[in-house]
Amino acid sequence: MSIQTRRDRERAERERLIVTAARKLAEAEGWDAVTTRRLADEVEYSQPVLYSHFKGKRAIMTAVAVEGFADLAADLRAARTAAAGSDRVLAEVGAAYAGFAERRPVLYDVMFTQAVDLPFATPEAPTALQDGFGELREALRPLAEDDDLEVLTETFWSGLHGLVTLMRHGRLRREDHDRRLALFISRMSQ
């Protein structure tokens, strides 16, 4: 193994440590608690070392968000491929999306509501974002007919996000969440 290979591996390990620490701290105390000073203490590196990997907190949050999109894509793919019959695909994918947001609220927030530097809906979007969107698109493909599949997917995603976000922030009654989700998916399936 060359010295450069070892250095690259160590750098990647430090970045992984920083991102993991940020994620854990945010899950425990919220994103306001995540500062470069706190992270430096958590990972036992100096702040300059953190800045040698990330430009600042926003860049760290962006890295966490990309990880979140990879996790979401995996959940959506598992739901889509495990659905019992083509008529259940959209329902299973919608439920997986809503379940992800419910189980991982801090991660969902950094992916969708916090200010991060991610290009959405462009070819420059990270692969994890494209994969997540792709899973939604594949769930909708059999239903698209003459509709623009990309626009249909964006509409479905927007609807899911709206339902989840409004419910999580107390704008919609939590007890009716499953009924709203089922109604939305039923109407999208028509």
C-alpha positions as CSV (number, residue, x, y, z in Angstrom):
1,M,0.0,0.0,0.0
2,S,1.4,3.4,-1.0
3,I,1.7,6.3,1.5
4,Q,-0.8,8.2,-0.6
5,T,-3.3,5.4,-0.4
6,R,-3.0,5.2,3.3
7,R,-3.4,9.0,3.6
8,D,-6.5,8.9,1.4
9,R,-8.0,6.1,3.5
10,E,-7.2,8.0,6.8
11,R,-8.8,11.1,5.4
12,A,-11.9,9.2,4.3
13,E,-12.1,7.7,7.8
14,R,-11.8,11.1,9.5
15,E,-14.6,12.5,7.2
16,R,-16.8,9.4,8.1
17,L,-16.1,10.1,11.8
18,I,-17.0,13.7,11.5
19,V,-20.3,13.0,9.6
20,T,-21.2,10.3,12.0
21,A,-20.6,12.5,15.0
22,A,-22.6,15.3,13.5
23,R,-25.5,13.0,12.8
24,K,-25.4,11.5,16.4
25,L,-25.2,15.0,18.0
26,A,-28.1,16.3,15.9
27,E,-30.2,13.3,16.7
28,A,-29.5,13.8,20.4
29,E,-29.8,17.6,20.6
30,G,-30.9,19.0,17.3
31,W,-29.0,20.8,14.5
32,D,-28.5,24.0,16.6
33,A,-26.2,22.0,18.9
34,V,-24.0,20.9,16.0
35,T,-21.1,23.3,15.9
36,T,-17.6,22.8,14.6
37,R,-16.3,23.4,18.1
38,R,-18.6,20.6,19.5
39,L,-17.7,18.3,16.7
40,A,-14.0,18.9,17.1
41,D,-14.4,17.9,20.8
42,E,-16.5,14.9,19.9
43,V,-14.1,13.5,17.3
44,E,-11.0,14.6,19.2
45,Y,-9.5,16.6,16.4
46,S,-8.9,20.3,16.2
47,Q,-11.2,22.7,14.4
48,P,-8.6,23.3,11.7
49,V,-8.7,19.6,11.0
50,L,-12.5,19.7,10.6
51,Y,-12.1,22.7,8.2
52,S,-9.5,20.8,6.2
53,H,-12.3,18.3,5.4
54,F,-15.4,20.6,5.3
55,K,-15.8,24.3,4.8
56,G,-18.1,24.5,7.8
57,K,-21.2,23.3,9.5
58,R,-23.3,23.6,6.3
59,A,-20.9,21.4,4.4
60,I,-21.1,18.8,7.1
61,M,-24.9,19.0,7.1
62,T,-24.8,18.5,3.3
63,A,-22.7,15.3,3.8
64,V,-25.2,14.0,6.3
65,A,-28.1,14.8,4.0
66,V,-26.5,12.9,1.1
67,E,-26.2,9.9,3.5
68,G,-29.8,10.3,4.4
69,F,-30.8,10.2,0.7
70,A,-28.9,7.0,0.3
71,D,-30.7,5.5,3.2
72,L,-34.1,6.7,1.9
73,A,-33.4,5.3,-1.6
74,A,-32.5,1.9,0.0
75,D,-35.8,2.0,2.0
76,L,-37.8,2.9,-1.1
77,R,-36.1,0.3,-3.2
78,A,-36.8,-2.4,-0.6
79,A,-40.5,-1.4,-0.4
80,R,-40.9,-1.2,-4.2
81,T,-39.3,-4.6,-4.9
82,A,-41.0,-6.4,-2.0
83,A,-44.5,-5.1,-2.8
84,A,-47.0,-8.0,-3.1
85,G,-48.3,-7.2,-6.6
86,S,-48.1,-4.2,-8.9
87,D,-51.2,-2.7,-7.4
88,R,-49.4,-2.4,-4.0
89,V,-46.2,-0.8,-5.2
90,L,-47.2,2.8,-4.8
91,A,-48.8,2.2,-1.4
92,E,-45.7,0.4,-0.1
93,V,-43.3,3.1,-1.5
94,G,-45.5,5.9,0.0
95,A,-45.6,4.1,3.4
96,A,-41.9,3.6,3.3
97,Y,-41.3,7.3,2.6
98,A,-43.7,8.4,5.4
99,G,-42.1,5.8,7.7
100,F,-38.6,7.1,7.0
101,A,-39.7,10.7,7.9
102,E,-41.4,9.5,11.1
103,R,-38.5,7.3,12.3
104,R,-35.7,9.7,11.4
105,P,-37.0,13.2,11.9
106,V,-33.6,14.9,12.3
107,L,-32.2,13.2,9.2
108,Y,-35.4,14.1,7.2
109,D,-35.1,17.7,8.3
110,V,-31.5,18.0,7.1
111,M,-32.5,16.4,3.8
112,F,-35.5,18.6,3.2
113,T,-35.8,21.7,5.4
114,Q,-32.4,22.7,6.6
115,A,-30.2,24.9,4.3
116,V,-27.7,22.6,2.6
117,D,-25.8,22.9,-0.6
118,L,-27.4,20.3,-2.7
119,P,-28.5,20.7,-6.3
120,F,-32.0,19.1,-6.8
121,A,-33.6,18.2,-10.1
122,T,-30.4,18.6,-12.1
123,P,-27.9,16.2,-13.6
124,E,-25.4,17.5,-11.0
125,A,-27.5,16.1,-8.1
126,P,-25.6,13.5,-6.1
127,T,-26.3,9.9,-7.1
128,A,-28.1,9.3,-3.8
129,L,-30.6,12.0,-4.6
130,Q,-31.1,10.7,-8.1
131,D,-31.5,7.2,-6.7
132,G,-34.2,8.2,-4.3
133,F,-36.1,10.1,-6.9
134,G,-35.6,7.2,-9.3
135,E,-37.3,4.8,-6.9
136,L,-40.3,7.1,-6.7
137,R,-40.3,7.4,-10.5
138,E,-40.2,3.6,-10.9
139,A,-43.1,3.1,-8.5
140,L,-45.1,5.6,-10.7
141,R,-44.0,4.4,-14.1
142,P,-46.9,1.9,-14.6
143,L,-49.4,4.6,-13.8
144,A,-48.0,7.4,-15.9
145,E,-49.9,6.7,-19.1
146,D,-49.7,10.0,-21.1
147,D,-48.4,12.1,-18.2
148,D,-44.9,13.4,-18.0
149,L,-43.3,10.8,-15.7
150,E,-40.8,13.3,-14.2
151,V,-43.6,15.8,-13.4
152,L,-45.8,13.1,-12.0
153,T,-43.0,11.9,-9.8
154,E,-42.3,15.5,-8.6
155,T,-46.0,15.9,-7.8
156,F,-46.1,12.6,-5.9
157,W,-43.0,13.5,-4.0
158,S,-44.4,16.9,-3.2
159,G,-47.6,15.4,-1.9
160,L,-45.8,12.9,0.3
161,H,-43.5,15.6,1.7
162,G,-46.4,17.9,2.4
163,L,-48.4,15.3,4.2
164,V,-45.4,14.2,6.3
165,T,-44.2,17.8,7.1
166,L,-47.6,19.2,7.9
167,M,-48.4,16.3,10.2
168,R,-45.0,16.3,11.9
169,H,-45.3,20.0,12.7
170,G,-48.8,19.8,14.1
171,R,-50.6,21.4,11.2
172,L,-52.6,18.1,10.5
173,R,-54.0,15.7,13.1
174,R,-51.6,12.8,13.7
175,E,-54.4,10.3,14.2
176,D,-55.6,10.8,10.6
177,H,-52.2,10.5,9.0
178,D,-52.6,6.9,7.8
179,R,-56.1,7.7,6.3
180,R,-54.7,10.8,4.5
181,L,-51.8,8.9,3.2
182,A,-54.0,6.1,1.9
183,L,-56.4,8.6,0.3
184,F,-53.5,10.4,-1.4
185,I,-52.0,7.2,-2.7
186,S,-55.4,5.9,-3.9
187,R,-56.0,9.1,-5.9
188,M,-52.5,9.1,-7.4
189,S,-53.1,5.5,-8.4
190,Q,-56.2,6.3,-10.5
